[in-house]
Amino acid sequence: MSDDDPTPGAAARRHAVVVGGGLAGITAALRLADSGLRVTLLEGRPRLGGLAFSFKRGDLTVDNGQHVYLRCCTAYRWFLDRVGGSHLAPLQDRLDVPVLDVAHPRGPRLGRLRRTALPVPLHLAASLAGYPHLSLPERAAVGRAALALKRLDPADPALDGIDFATWLTRQGQSARSVEALWDLIGVATLNATAPHSSMGLAAMVFKTALLTEPGAADIGWAHVPLGDLHDTLARKALDAAGVRTELRAKATAVLPSAHGRWAVDVPGERLEADTVVLAVPQREAHDLLPHGALDDPGALLDIGTAPILNVHVLYDRAVLRRPFFAALGSPVQWVFDRTDASGYTDGQYLALSQSAAGDEIDEPVSVLRERYLPELERLLPAARGAKVRDFFVTRERTATFAPAPGVGRLRPGARTNAPGLHLAGAWTATGWPATMEGAVRSGFTAAGAALSALGRPHVHPLEEAA
């Protein structure tokens, strides 16, 4: 690796080093390069994409976990546009979530959460009125709670100090309402159950997705392997923007250098930079930050992490007719059909996404197989006669930061006390939980802070698109 740039006139160009090639780092690198900086992106892994990636298992291309986004995720949608991948991860025309309850006393019952084209909040009124998993009084109470949510400011620090379950109880929500609606959505987006979720983050999720625009919660997901988007297409976009991307290049130190510049060490090389963006997990950022960069660097270590378990099952035949569904009355949470995206041709490939999986993340595969295969047969009668060709799990023990009450005061902004050094990552103060959207937004903010410090004019990309 060399810090030299053969591009004519490069010596006069400011040099930015971005440490970390996840969505936050890729976004920051693209924004800095688009603004005329010479950019080097360092990633310790042999690929880009961070915690949203793909790998090969025999002839299959497997995502480490199922990732979705919503229409309100305007930053991630910008990312897809910027790398040329929007058509590969389309959105639903309208929100439609099948919810199957297999524990109902009168047998399995299917409900749907879907919207109409009516204005907020009427767009969900018909779906809620007919939602079979709640009683009539529970549906009415949910409607009242939704109106109360609409009046909240998610950025209010007081909301960060209480848990979502406490607020729901105050709003008259039953345990069944929490299970069949609030946690059904909240666990998947926050990676925590209501008692362990900051009310501020919960309010942000539910208000933004369900109470801003009728189509805000329409769901999108990759119809190709995530690596096609976050690695292959992202790398092409970085190359086209003139970014030098170095893989298997793990930064070991970030140090102040002469004349207000920075030195970034990787094995066998030292890069000099005018500005640096640290787009790595919070614990890694803590270890790289120079003394005095944050008033309380130990707060980064107080930001907890939360796991996600993904169960992968390959059947010898089709057992699910829908692209996905959510489950009640079962340890199964969400099930997605990944057959076409993975390249599987001998039947159907289902991926189970199990968030807030602290109790299961270290369970042996044999135990998980005994638990989940019978549950899939309960949920999907067609699976009862199907042969299981493969069963495996992927574990992300630190998939997200833990959205616990009080986490908001621990999350730092993009700017540090060290001029020219900036932070990015879904764990920074984006106002969002740990999502792809939050990661891209953090990249926007870090790049904007770096450009402002260098005196470079710039416009926020979402304002450019407005």
N, C-alpha and C positions, 0 to 999 in steps of 0.2 A: 504494500500500500504506500502511496506517496501523496504528500500534501501539495505537490505541484499540479498546476492546471495549464495544459497547453493551449487553451482557448485564447485567441488574440485579445489583448486588453484585460486579461483576467487579473493581472497584478493590481489593477485599480479597483477591483470589485471586492466588496466586503465578503468575508467568508463566514458561513454559519455551519456549525456542526450540530446535528440532531442525533441524540443517543437514544436508540430504541426504534425498532421498525414495526411496531404495532400500528393500529389505526391512528392513534394520536401522533406518533412520530411521522408516519407517511404524510398525514395532513399538514403538519407543520412544515415538513420539507417541501411539499408542493407549493404551499403559500409563500414561503421564503424565496423559492426559486422563481415563482411567477412574478415576484416583486424585484427581480434583478440581482439577487444575491447568488454567490457561488456556494453551493450546499453539498455537504458530505453527510450521508446518513449511515450510521453504524448500527448493526444488528448482530448480536451474539449468536443467534440461531442460524441455521443454514437456509432460512426462508423468512419472508415477511408475513405479517398478519397477526402477530401477537398470539392472543388466546382464542382467536377465531380462524382456525386453519384446517387443512386437510392432510391426510397421509394415505399411503398405499397399504392395503392389506390384500395380498395376492393380486387378483385382477381388479379389485374394487378400489375406488377412491372414496375414502371415508372422512366425513367431517368429525372433528373431535367432539362436537356437540351441536345441537340444533340452535341456530340463531335466527331470530325474526326481528323485524322492525315495523314501525307504524307509519302511516302517512304523515303524522305530526313530526316525525323524525327528519326534519328538514336538513340538518347538517349531514346525516348519513346519506340522505338522498343526493345531496351535493357531491359527496364522495363518490357514489356510484356513477353519477354523471361525469365527474372529473376523470375517472379511470375508464369510462366507456362501458360500464357494466349494468346500467339501469335495466336494459331489456332482459338481462339474465336473472334479475331478482324482482319480478313484477309484484305489484300490489293487487289485492282483491279489488274488484269493482266496488263492493260494499262489505263492511264488516259482517262476517258470518262464522260463528264458532259453534260447532256441535258439542254439546255437553252430555255425556252418557253417565247416568247413575245406575250402578248395578246393585245397589244395596236397598233399593226401594221395596217396601213390604209387598207390593203387588207385582214385583218383577222389574227387570231393567226398563228404564224410562229415558228417552232421548229428548233433550231440550235444546234450544238454540238461543244464542246471544247474537242478534243481528240488528242492523239499523235500517231506517228508511231515509228518504231524502228530506224529511221534514227538518225544520230548524231545531237547534239545541234548546231545551232538553227533550223535545217531543220525538226526536229521531230514534230514541230508545224506548219510548213509552209502550209501543205495541209489543215489543220483545219482552219487556219487563212484565207487562200485564199477563202475558201468556207463558211466563217462565215456569215450568212445572215443578222445578226443584225447590220452590219456596211457596209457603202458604199465602193466601191473599193478604192477611195482616203484615206478613214479612215483606211482601212486595211493596206495600204502601209505605212501610218504614224505610225501605231502601230508597224510595223516591224522595222522602223527606231528608234522608242523610245526603243524598246527591245534591239537593238544593243547598244544604248547609255547606257542603264542600265547595260549591260554586262561589260562596262568599268569602272563602279563606284566601289568604296570601301565602303561598308555599314558602316564600322567602322570609316570613316572620320567624325570628329566632326562637320565639316561645314555642312554636310548633315542633322545632327540632328537639326540644327537651322532653316531649312526651311520646309515648308509643301509640301506634295506630289502633291497637286493640282497646286501649283506654278511651280514645275518642269515639270509636265505634260503639262501645258500651254506653257512653253518654248519649249517643244518638239513638238508643233503643234497638240496636242491632242484635239479633239472636245469634246463638252459636251456629245454627244452621245457615243463617245469612252470611256469616263470616266464611264458613266452609264452602258454600255453594256459589258464592259470588265474589266477595271481597278478597279472600285468600286465593281463590281460583285465578284471579288476575294478578293480585299482589305478589304472590310467591314467584310467579313466572317473571315478573318485571323487576322486583326488588331483591329476589333471592333470599327472602326471609318471611316468616309468618308474621301476622299482625302484631303479636306481643313483642316481637324483636325488631320491628321496623319503626324508624323515625316518622312521626306524623308529618313532618315537613316534606320528606321524600314521598310518602304515600300521597299526600295532597297534590304534589307536583304531578305524579303519575296519573292519578284519576282525573284531576281537573284538566290537565293538558289533553289527555287521550279521549276523555268522554264528554267534556263540558266546554269545549272551545268551538269546534266546527263539527258538522255532522260526520264528515269523513275522516276525522283525525285518528280514529282507532282502526281504520282499515289495515289489514295485516299484509306484510310482504315478506318473502323469504327467497333465498337463493335456489334456483332450479338447476344449478350447476354446483360442483364442489366449491366450498368457500375459498379454497386456494386459488381457483381460477380468478376470483375477484380480488382477494386481499394480497395475493402474492404475484401471480402471473400478470394480470392487467395493471396492478399497482406498480409493478416493476417497469412495465412498458411506459406508463405515464411518467414515472420518475426519470427514466432514461430520456424521454422526449423533452422533459423540462430541464435537462442538463444536470440533474442530481447525480452525484457519484454515490452509488450504493455499495457498501461493503458488508458482506455477510460473513458470519463466523468471526466477527470483529467486536469483541466484548470490551467496552471501556473499563479500564481499571482505576483511573483517576481523572478528576477534573480540577484543574489548578489555575489560580490567577497567574497571568504572565505579564511580560513587560508592556508598558504603554497602554494599560487598560484592556489588554487582550486576554485570551484564555488558552490554556494548553489542555488537550484531551489525550490521555495516554491509552493506547491499545498495545497488545503484545508486539514488541519490536518496532514501534512507531510512536511518534508524538505529533499531533496535529495542532497547529496554531489557528485560532478562530477569533473573530470579532464578537461573535455571540454564540451562545450554546443553549440548546433546548434539551433538558432531561425528560425524556418521554419513556420512563421505565417504571416498574412497580414501586410502591411507596418505600418498601424496605431497601430496595436497591438504590433508590434516590437518596435515602438517608445516608447510605454508606458512601455515596459519591459526593454529596454536598460538602463544600469547603466550610471551615469554621466561620460562623457568623452569618451564613447565607440565610438562615431562618432564625427568628427569635427563639423558637422552641422546636428544634428539630426532633426532639423525642416524641412530639405529638404524632409524627408520621408512624412511629412504631405502635402507637395506641389505636391506629385505624385497623380494626380487625379484618379478617378475610372470611369468606363464606364459600363452601364447596358446591359443585354441581356434578351429579353423576349422570352418565348417559349409558343406556342399555341398548345394545344393537342386536336385533334378531333377524335372521334370514330364513324365510320359509320357502318351501318348494312350490308354493302356489299363492295366488292372491287371496288375502284374508280380510282386507280393508278396502272399501270402495271410495273412501273420502281421502283428501290429501292430508287431513289431520283431524284430531278431536281431543277434547279434554275429558277427564274421567273424575267421577265422584264415587265415594263408597269403595275405594280401592287405593292401594299404595301407588298405583300408576297415576301420573299427573297429566302429561301431554304425550301424544303419540303422533309421529309424522311418518309419512311414506317417503322414503329416500331411494326408492328403486331406480328410477331413471337417472337421478343426479349421480348416483354411485357407479352406474354402469352394470348393475346386476341384471342378469337376463334369465335366471333360472327359477324365478318365482317372485316373491315380494320381500323387500327389505324395510323393516320398521325400526325407527329410532325413538326411544323413550327418553324424554328430557325430565330429569328429576332434580329440581332446585331445592335449596335449603336441605341438602342431603347429609348433614353432619352425622346422623345416626347410621348411615349406610356407606359412607365414602370409602371405608376400609374393609368392608365385608368381602370375603372371598367370592370369586366368580361362581363357585358351586352353590353357595348360599343364595346369591342373587338369582341364579337360574331357577332354583327351587321356588323362589318367591314370585318371580315375575312371569314365568311361562304359564303357570295356572291362572294368574290374573288376566293375562291376555286372552286365555281361553274363556274366561268369564265374560270379558268385554266383547270378544269377537268370536261368535260361535263357529265361524268358518275355520278358525285356527285349531279347533279341537281334533280335526282329522288331518291336519297338515304336518309334514315332517320339518323339523328344525334342522336346517343345513349348517347353521353357525350361530353361536351365541357368544358375544364378547362385550366388554364394558370399557368405557374411557372415563377417566377420573380427572377432574380439575379441582384439586384440593384448595387452591387459592383463586377460584374462578372470578370472584368479584370482591370488592371491599364490602364489609358487613355494614348494612344500612341501619345500624343500631341508633337508638335515641342518643343525641349528643354528638353524633359523628360530624355534624355540620361545622362545629367549632374547631374540629381537628383538621379539616381539609384546607390546604393552603391555596392561595391564588397562584396565578402564573408568574407574577413578579416575585423575585427574592430580594434580599438586602444587598446582594452582590450585583452591581451593574453589569448587564450583558448575560446574566444567567437566569434562565426561565424554566418553569416546570409545566409538564403536560401529562395527561393520563386521566382516565375516567375517575380516579380517586381524588383529583384536585377539585376545587370549588366551582363546579359547573352548574350546580343546582339540580342536576340529574342524578339518578342512581347509576350504578355501574353497567352501562349499556354501550353498544356501539355508537349510539348518538352522543352520549356523554364523552366518549373518547375523541370523536371527531371535533366536537365543540371545544374541547380542551386544546386540541391542535390549533384551531382558529385563534383562540385567546393567546396562547403562547407565541405564535407567529406574529400576531398583532402587537403584542408587548415588545417583542424583539425589534420589529420594524419601527415602532414609535421611538424606542431608545436610540436607534440609529438615525433618526430623523428622516425616515423614508415614508412618504405619503402612501396610504393604503386605504382601501374600503373593505369593510367586512364582507365576506363572500355571500352571505345571505342577503345583504343589502344590495349587492351587485345584481343578484338574481331577481330582486323585487321589481 
